[in-house]
Every structure is written in C-alpha cells, then in structure tokens.
Amino acid sequence: MRIKKYYIVLIIVSFFSATQYVVAQAKRIITLSSAISETVNALGYGKNILATDVTSVSPEEINRLPKVSRNRSFSVESITAYRPDLILVPEGDFSKENLYQFKSLGIRVVTIRQEFSVQGATKFIRQIAAAIGDKARGEQLAQKTESNINTTLSQLKKGSKSPKVLFIYARGVGTMNVAGKF
C-alpha cells in the first residue's frame, strides 16, 4: 500500500513539473514594436496579431492593422479593448504600473530584449517564439536567419572592395543627418 501512494505522489509531482513549463499558444497578440511585429509575422503568426504600435508598418498586412500607440506611449484601455492573451513589448517600454494593470486583468505581457548582433537577432527570434508558444518554429527561423547572415558575411569577405554605405536620417522638414564614409 505504501508503494502505491509513493507512485501516485510521483506521478502527480511529475505532471505538475512538466506542465509548469508549457506555454499555451497565443491566439490574440498585440505587438508593440516594428521588429517584434515583423518577427511574429515571419514565424507565421501574423494572422494572430490584433493591433500594433505606430512603428509597425511592414509588411503591408501588418501596416493595415489598428494602432494602439502614439509616439511610443500606450493606453492600457486601448490595448485591453482588443482582449489580447499576449502582449509583446520591448524591454522598458511599459511602466511597472502598466505591467501590474495587465497582470491584474489576466493578460500575459512578455518583455523582449533586443541585442543588435547576429547572436542577438537569433535570441530575439527565440524569445518571441517561446512567448507565442512555438519554440520549434522559432528554432527553425533562428537557424535560417543565422545561415543567411553567415552567407552574406562570407560573400562580403570575398569581395575585392569594401562596400560604401551612406546612411541618411530624414526626420521632418529641414531635419536631416548623414553618416558614412565616402
């Protein structure tokens, strides 16, 4: 009799341990940055995005979605009106009060940290895929992205001349910055 109880307890503990790390796949997503919106779309979940922020303009189907922000400021009410089950937001864009409000409403918010490197790009993809609940698809996209970047970098190294790059930042009438070497 004692052994049966032991196995029952072991099965229950195993079940709860295994389910603790399972994330339900998000079906109603709000994305609050262009990079996040494009990555969710590249993972095949663009159809699950309900609304975005003002920076999310590409691809066109993302641009046509309703916007829930103005110049990086967000309204809790405008976001909750869409009844999302997941909000993906860049690290630091929500205040502690906003995070508390969403949590108290039962809305899962995942903050995404973006690092600007090859490893950072693949980590970014994996974070978003994990938040959505599809790590396998995230791993596929991360590996494909890393392969494409490595192919491009190796092609650049084979070239006889370094590419010349000119960066133009035009922000409104009369405000323009230029960077690069000629």
RODO-2510 file (C-alpha; in nm, 4 decimals, decimal comma):
residues 182
     n   res          X          Y          Z
     1     m     0,0000     0,0000     0,0000
     2     r     0,2836     0,2365     0,0831
     3     i     0,4433     0,1818    -0,2611
     4     k     0,1166     0,2713    -0,4396
     5     k     0,0981     0,6031    -0,2539
     6     y     0,4588     0,6726    -0,3470
     7     y     0,3865     0,6159    -0,7180
     8     i     0,0715     0,8268    -0,7082
     9     v     0,2623     1,1156    -0,5477
    10     l     0,5447     1,0720    -0,8012
    11     i     0,3001     1,0839    -1,0943
    12     i     0,1288     1,3962    -0,9592
    13     v     0,4585     1,5749    -0,8988
    14     s     0,5832     1,4766    -1,2455
    15     f     0,2649     1,6039    -1,4070
    16     f     0,2813     1,9428    -1,2355
    17     s     0,6539     1,9772    -1,3038
    18     a     0,6036     1,9074    -1,6739
    19     t     0,3081     2,1421    -1,7126
    20     q     0,4813     2,4242    -1,5286
    21     y     0,6941     2,4990    -1,8351
    22     v     0,4274     2,4614    -2,1020
    23     v     0,3105     2,7907    -2,2501
    24     a    -0,0304     2,7945    -2,4134
    25     q    -0,0037     2,9039    -2,7728
    26     a    -0,1054     3,2674    -2,8077
    27     k    -0,4044     3,3313    -3,0304
    28     r    -0,4694     3,7045    -2,9757
    29     i    -0,1460     3,9033    -2,9885
    30     i    -0,0647     4,2739    -2,9591
    31     t     0,2855     4,3658    -3,0830
    32     l     0,4432     4,6918    -2,9750
    33     s     0,7473     4,7375    -3,1983
    34     s     0,8220     4,7017    -3,5660
    35     a     1,0868     4,4335    -3,5080
    36     i     0,8509     4,2306    -3,2890
    37     s     0,5631     4,2623    -3,5390
    38     e     0,7826     4,1545    -3,8305
    39     t     0,9229     3,8597    -3,6338
    40     v     0,5784     3,7382    -3,5269
    41     n     0,4731     3,7595    -3,8922
    42     a     0,7873     3,5739    -4,0087
    43     l     0,7078     3,2974    -3,7600
    44     g     0,3718     3,2536    -3,9336
    45     y     0,1565     3,4195    -3,6678
    46     g     0,0780     3,7470    -3,8422
    47     k    -0,2874     3,6447    -3,8610
    48     n    -0,2932     3,6335    -3,4791
    49     i    -0,1874     3,9973    -3,4410
    50     l    -0,4876     4,2110    -3,3445
    51     a    -0,3188     4,5510    -3,3289
    52     t     0,0297     4,7039    -3,3293
    53     d     0,2157     5,0200    -3,2421
    54     v     0,2753     5,3106    -3,4817
    55     t     0,6202     5,1852    -3,5875
    56     s     0,4836     4,8585    -3,7291
    57     v     0,4447     4,9398    -4,0971
    58     s     0,5870     4,6370    -4,2754
    59     p     0,4702     4,4131    -4,4339
    60     e     0,1569     4,5787    -4,5687
    61     e    -0,0847     4,3437    -4,3873
    62     i     0,0758     4,4492    -4,0570
    63     n     0,0557     4,8175    -4,1562
    64     r    -0,3205     4,7847    -4,2128
    65     l    -0,3814     4,6695    -3,8543
    66     p    -0,5216     4,9081    -3,5926
    67     k    -0,2630     5,1087    -3,3955
    68     v    -0,2737     5,1201    -3,0154
    69     s     0,0029     5,3735    -2,9543
    70     r     0,1071     5,7280    -3,0284
    71     n     0,4750     5,8144    -3,0363
    72     r     0,5718     5,5234    -2,8078
    73     s     0,3025     5,5986    -2,5489
    74     f     0,0412     5,3333    -2,4835
    75     s    -0,3055     5,3370    -2,3381
    76     v    -0,3990     5,0381    -2,1232
    77     e    -0,7625     5,0844    -2,2237
    78     s    -0,6917     5,0886    -2,5988
    79     i    -0,4876     4,7680    -2,5686
    80     t    -0,7320     4,5801    -2,3440
    81     a    -1,0214     4,6686    -2,5778
    82     y    -0,8814     4,4041    -2,8165
    83     r    -0,8892     4,1335    -2,5441
    84     p    -0,5367     4,0031    -2,6151
    85     d    -0,3997     3,6927    -2,4487
    86     l    -0,0416     3,8092    -2,5136
    87     i     0,1284     4,1474    -2,5398
    88     l     0,4841     4,1547    -2,6758
    89     v     0,6648     4,4747    -2,5826
    90     p     1,0276     4,5910    -2,5930
    91     e     1,2040     4,5865    -2,2589
    92     g     1,1497     4,9135    -2,0724
    93     d     0,8523     5,0383    -2,2770
    94     f     0,5918     4,9589    -2,0079
    95     s     0,5954     5,1094    -1,6621
    96     k     0,5615     4,8870    -1,3562
    97     e     0,2093     5,0218    -1,3182
    98     n     0,1180     4,9141    -1,6735
    99     l     0,2615     4,5677    -1,6136
   100     y     0,0619     4,5393    -1,2903
   101     q    -0,2594     4,6506    -1,4627
   102     f    -0,2260     4,3936    -1,7401
   103     k    -0,1347     4,1184    -1,4951
   104     s    -0,4344     4,2010    -1,2750
   105     l    -0,6539     4,1718    -1,5850
   106     g    -0,5091     3,8279    -1,6624
   107     i    -0,3236     3,9432    -1,9737
   108     r     0,0221     3,7966    -2,0212
   109     v     0,2885     4,0535    -2,1062
   110     v     0,6295     3,9402    -2,2275
   111     t     0,9049     4,1989    -2,2473
   112     i     1,1548     4,1322    -2,5227
   113     r     1,5156     4,2418    -2,5004
   114     q     1,6793     4,3295    -2,8296
   115     e     2,0554     4,2977    -2,8766
   116     f     2,1979     4,4319    -3,2014
   117     s     2,4231     4,1461    -3,3148
   118     v     2,3896     3,8195    -3,5070
   119     q     2,3520     3,6283    -3,1805
   120     g     2,1121     3,8941    -3,0562
   121     a     1,8941     3,8558    -3,3654
   122     t     1,8597     3,4806    -3,3221
   123     k     1,7996     3,5199    -2,9482
   124     f     1,5276     3,7763    -3,0278
   125     i     1,3533     3,5282    -3,2600
   126     r     1,3727     3,2517    -2,9997
   127     q     1,2319     3,4781    -2,7237
   128     i     0,9324     3,5737    -2,9348
   129     a     0,8676     3,2148    -3,0463
   130     a     0,8825     3,0961    -2,6840
   131     a     0,6379     3,3682    -2,5794
   132     i     0,3979     3,2658    -2,8576
   133     g     0,4312     2,9000    -2,7590
   134     d     0,6073     2,7646    -3,0695
   135     k     0,9744     2,7102    -2,9851
   136     a     1,0205     2,4651    -3,2735
   137     r     0,9235     2,7193    -3,5376
   138     g     1,1391     2,9770    -3,3614
   139     e     1,4396     2,7474    -3,3759
   140     q     1,3864     2,6901    -3,7480
   141     l     1,3637     3,0631    -3,8200
   142     a     1,6639     3,1414    -3,5978
   143     q     1,8785     2,8833    -3,7768
   144     k     1,7650     3,0059    -4,1195
   145     t     1,8376     3,3672    -4,0211
   146     e     2,1828     3,2797    -3,8874
   147     s     2,2613     3,0850    -4,2047
   148     n     2,1506     3,3756    -4,4269
   149     i     2,3582     3,6236    -4,2279
   150     n     2,6660     3,3991    -4,2389
   151     t     2,6275     3,3508    -4,6163
   152     t     2,6027     3,7256    -4,6699
   153     l     2,9040     3,7944    -4,4470
   154     s     3,1151     3,5364    -4,6290
   155     q     3,0176     3,6872    -4,9663
   156     l     3,1182     4,0311    -4,8421
   157     k     3,4579     3,8978    -4,7327
   158     k     3,5187     3,7532    -5,0827
   159     g     3,4671     4,0912    -5,2494
   160     s     3,7728     4,2901    -5,3524
   161     k     3,6387     4,6195    -5,2259
   162     s     3,4565     4,7057    -4,9088
   163     p     3,1061     4,8310    -4,9758
   164     k     3,0450     5,2008    -4,9309
   165     v     2,7487     5,2841    -4,7171
   166     l     2,5701     5,6134    -4,6759
   167     f     2,3065     5,6469    -4,4065
   168     i     2,0527     5,9280    -4,4356
   169     y     1,8215     6,0047    -4,1458
   170     a     1,5491     6,2467    -4,2519
   171     r     1,3091     6,3453    -3,9792
   172     g     1,0619     6,6041    -4,0905
   173     v     1,1153     6,9197    -4,2898
   174     g     1,4672     7,0612    -4,2572
   175     t     1,5986     6,7908    -4,0250
   176     m     1,8449     6,5618    -4,1941
   177     n     2,1515     6,3743    -4,0707
   178     v     2,4019     6,1897    -4,2895
   179     a     2,6606     5,9343    -4,1781
   180     g     2,9104     5,7150    -4,3582
   181     k     3,2483     5,7269    -4,5316
   182     f     3,2923     5,8052    -4,8986
***
